[in-house]
């Protein structure tokens, strides 16, 4: 029984419906955590703390900022086995993370309205008011005082404008913001931390409108229909090499 939808659930179902089943229906414990997921989670936790401190008017030194990452990174490693990609290890990723965070620390910052904002809003068709019958749930990384929504992404390759314009998560955040505050955000912004040999920080901006919310609602309808009809099948792609459910996938049989 599905009780709500999130953009991460929708993305996972579209990426590989069988993986969705393993995670959300069968709830199979994962034997390891991919390094990219652990790294991104530690970065997000550190940034969330930083933004809450700034919101409260507390001064944060760069040393404080980086020490907090050490704590978050340790928590990720203590929580589960980390599966590193070829050429990666704990020390290399630690160096990259601290270079990334230093880049962010030294950039000019807008005021913080709130950080890690939870939302639960009804999923409604904006063109006719029809309801999906489920809520959309999630967390917005950062809302700045000028009503800008900021999402942080870590990646091995640089995001381009199309990646940002098509991003389902940003559509969900913009929709949720309008439902919560009865006004559109000023803009949507992605801060892309790129884990190259010389780490980079790229900032990309985009917007959403009612046509994007209409498409999101239609997509949510089809994803929900697939889940309720128990349509789950493997979708081989480059994601497979880091998948936590590789063994379960190989053993899968529709019967």
Secondary structure, DSSP 8 states (H G I E B T S, - for coil): ---EE-HHHHHHHHH-HHHHIIIIIS----S-EEHHHHHHHHHHHHHHHHHHHHHTT----HHHHHHHHHHHHHHHHHHS-EE--TT--HHHHHHHHHHHHHHHHHS----EEEEEEEEEEEEE-TTT--EEEEEEEEEEEEEETTSEEEEEEEESS---HHHHHT-HHHHHHHHHHHHHHSS--SEEEEEEEE-SSS-EEEEEEE---HHHHHHHHHHHHHHHHHHHTT------SGGGGG-TTHHHHHH----
